Amino acid sequence: MKLAKIIENIDCKVIGNTNKKVEHLTHMAQEAKPRSIYFCLSGKFANGMQWVQTALENGCDVVVCEQSCTTKRGVTQIIVPDARK
């Protein structure tokens, strides 16, 4: 499914290209792969923002986060008020 279709009814700020095919969703950076969306979730002991680079190294090129993060060129950021919703 195309990223644009997935986020069409979501209140978000988009930085980057939404014309990307998505085949996998994960909140575990180690499980990210090409065509994945990585969700940066904050927890009691860790913040998913700490693992963005790992997700990108594994081939992910779409990140859902609650604040903008530093990424490599070509990575799409979907910035939302609450990444858990």
N, C-alpha and C positions, 0 to 999 in steps of 0.2 A: 504494500500500500504506500502511496506517496505521503510524505510528511505533511504537505499542505492540507491534505484531506483529514489527516489525524488531528491537526490543531485548528481546523477551521472554526470551531465553536468554542474555543478556549480563550479566555482573557489572558493575553500574554504579549510580551515584546519579543520580536524576532530579530536576531542579528545573524545574517547569512542567508543562504539559499534554502528554500523549502521544497524545491523540485528534486527531492531525493527519495529513493526507495527505502522503505524501512521493513525489516523482516524480524527484528528481535528487540525486546525491551528488557532492561536490567537495571538493578540498583547496585549490582556487584561489579566493580570495575574489572575484576579478574575474569569475569564472564563476558565482558564486552568483546565485540568482534565487528567486522565490516557489516554495515547496514543495521547497526544497533543504535538505539537511543539509550543513553546512560542517564539515569535520574540521580542527581546529587541530593541525597536525603540526609538531614541532620538527625543525629540520635543522641542518646544520653552520653555516650563515650567517644563518639567520632562524628566528623562532619564529612559528608560525601565529597565536598569540594576538595578535600585532601587527596582524593583518588582520581581526579579528572585526568591527570597526565597518564596514569596507568591505563585508563579506559581508552585514551587516544592512542597510546602505544599499541594497544590490542586491535586497533582498526576502527574504533567507533568515530563517527563524525557528526553526531548530534548529541547535545548535552542539554538536559532540562535542569535549571537551577533557579534559586531564588534571588541571586545577584549575579551580575556579569563576572566572568572569570577570564583569565588569560588562557587563550587557546592558540593552536597553530592555525595558519591560513587554511580556509576551506571548511572549518568546523562551524556548524550552525549552533547557535545558542538560543534556547527557548527559555525566556525569563518569566517566571510565574510568581505570584504571591506565596503560594504554598505548593511545593513539589510533590506533596503526598496526596493532593486532591486531583 
